[in-house]
Amino acid sequence: MIDFQGVSVSFNNEPVLRDITIHIHPGEFLSVVGESGVGKTTLLRLIYFDLIPDSGTVNVGDFASASIRKRDIPKVRRLLGVVFQDYKLLEDRNVFDNVAFPMEVTGVEREEINSRTLRVLADIGLSHKRSQMPSELSGGEQQRVVIARAIVNKPEALLADEPTANLDHAAATDILRLLQQINAQGTSVILATHDFDLARTTGGRIARLQDGMLTENRTS
């Protein structure tokens, strides 16, 4: 579903990614491991076409970075769910409305919005907090809401950018378990993390990003 072929990216003439080639299979759990600042977020941004590579091609489904039209980028993003490290929740909306928001902007009917939102909140164990505001939740609970929002439109792949970086060990373990459950239901998961030990527990493939290159690519 997701292919990188000889992809390179530079910022201010400084190389960030160098000649990246990797194929991410449908239903796969891939961890991209590297220290802060090595380009993990850049790699994810290329997948949802927030960036276009300087050279090489990123393919997502039937779309290619080399030929995609700007008006088609939203079609790519409907195939993907994105989990951000800093949550990016709507602070003026409660849990239910935060999760429902992606469906509202894509024109899903209200009855389906209500049904799907309640189902996803049950899946992540937060049905009882659907009326609370983000500021009333713990960090782990906020990240669960972010994940619920990312999967409510049934994406083919979930991109998770350091989803456990701001959490304690117990909360991080819960989030990882949730990502594994989502993957077990058939959704591809691409996890960007600095924590190699965490990546090893996923049971999926690991790609190490270092000096702009994927220097290791193996099964944990």
N, C-alpha and C positions, 0 to 999 in steps of 0.2 A: 504493500500500500504506500509506503514512504521510502523514497530512494534518494540518496545523495551520490552524485557522480562528479568527482574531482572538484568539490566546492571549496572556494577560497573567499575570505572576507577580510578587508582591512578597514581600519578607522584612522583617519589622519595619517595615512601612509604607513601605519603600524599593522602588520599582519596579526589577525586574531585567530582565524581558522585557515589551515593550509591543506589543500588537496584532500578534503574529506570525502571518502567513499564508504557508504554503508547502506545496507538494505534492511528495513524494519518490516518484518512479516506481519500479516494480519493476525491479531490475537496474541502477539508476543509481548512479554514484559522485558523492556530494555532499560538498564540503568546506565546513565552517562555520568561518570565519576571524575571529579577534578576539583582542584582548589578554587577558592573564590577568585574571580577575575580571569579565568582561563578561557572563557567563551561558551560556557554551558547555556546561558540565557540566549546568546547570539544563535546558537544551534537551534534552540526551540523557536526563536523568532523567524528563522528561515522556514520552518515547517508551516507556520500559519501565515507566511508571506508578509510579515511585518518588515522583513528585509528581503532584498533580492541579492544573490551572490555577485561578487565582482567577476568570478569565472566559475565554470561548472554549472550544473543544473540540479535543482531540487524538484522531485516529482512527488506529488501527493494525489493519490487516486489518478484521475484522468487529466490532472492539471500539472503544468511544468512551469518553473520560474522563468525559463527562457522565452516563453510565448504567452504567458497568461496576461489577459487584459485586466485593467484595474477594476472594471465593473464585475469581474468574475471572482475576485478575491473573497467577497462574502460567501460565495458558494463553497469555497475551500474551507472557510472557517466553520461552516455548518457541519462539516465532517469531524470537527475537532472540539474537544473541551480543554480549557486551559485553567490550571490551578497556579495562582501566583503566591509567592512567598509572603507578600505583605497584604494578603487577603483581598483588598480592593472591594470590600463589601459596601453597599449603600447604607450609610449610617442613619439616614432618615427613614429607612424601611425595616420592618421586622423580618424575622427569619423566613417566614412563609413568602413574603413579597420579594425578598432577595432571590430566593430559589425560583420563583415564578417569573422573574423579570425577563430572562432570555426567551421564554415562550411568548411573552407579551409583545416583544419587539419583532418576533417573526410571525405574528398573526395567528397563533394557535387559539382555538375557541376556548371561551372561559371555562366551560364544563371540563374540557380536557386539561386545561391548566390546573384547575383545582385538584382533579383526580391524580394527575401525574406528580404534582408537587407533594401531595400527602403521601403518595407511594414512595417517593425518593426520600422524604424526611423519615419515614418509617425504616427504610433500608439503612440509613446512617444513624438511626437511634436517637433522633432529635424531634420526634413528633410532639413530645410534651413541651418543647420550647419554641414552637412555631410562632407564638405571639410575642416573643421577647425581641429586644433590639440587640444589634451586634455588641454594643458596649456592655451589655449584661451577660455576655458569654465569656467563657475562658478561651485562651488561645487555641486549644485543641478543638473546642466546639466551633469556634469561628472557622477554623480550617475545614471542618466537616461540612459546614454550610457552603464554603467555597467549592468543595468537591461536589456537593449535591447540585449546586448551580451549574457546574461544568458538565454534569452527566444527564441533566434533566431533559435535554434535547436528543438524547440517545446517540452520542457521537461514536464514530468508528475508532477513534483514538483519543486518549487522554494524555495531555502534556502536563507534567507536574514539576514546577520549578522550585527546588529546595523547599518542599512542603512541610518538612519537619525541622527546619533550621532554627525556628524560634520557639520550639516546644521542648518540654522536659522529656525524659526517656519514656515514661509511661504513655504520654500523649503521642509521642512520635511512633511508638509501637502500635498504638491504636490506628493512627493514620496509615501506616504501612499495611496493616492487616486489611483496612478498608480498600486500599488500592489493589491488594491481591484479590479481594473478593470481586471487585469490578473487573479485573482482568480474567478471573475464572468464568465470568459470564460472557466472555468473548470480546471485550473491548481491549484494544492494544493500549499499553501504558508505557510512556517514555518518561522515566524519572531522572531528573537532573539533581545530583547531590554531591556534596563534598565528602560524605561519610561512606567510605568503602565498606566498613563493617555492616552498615545498614544495607547497602546494595547486595552484599553477599547473602543476606537473609531472604531476599526476594525470590530466590530460586530461578531467576531469569538470567538472561545474557548481560554481561557487563562490558562496557566500552570505556576505556580510560582516556580522558582528554588532557593532553599535556603538551605544552609548547605549540599549541595550535593544531596538533595532530592527534588522531585516535591511535594511540600507541599500543593499546591492548584491546582485544576484542575476543572474549571467551565466555564460556558458560561457568557460572559460579558453582 
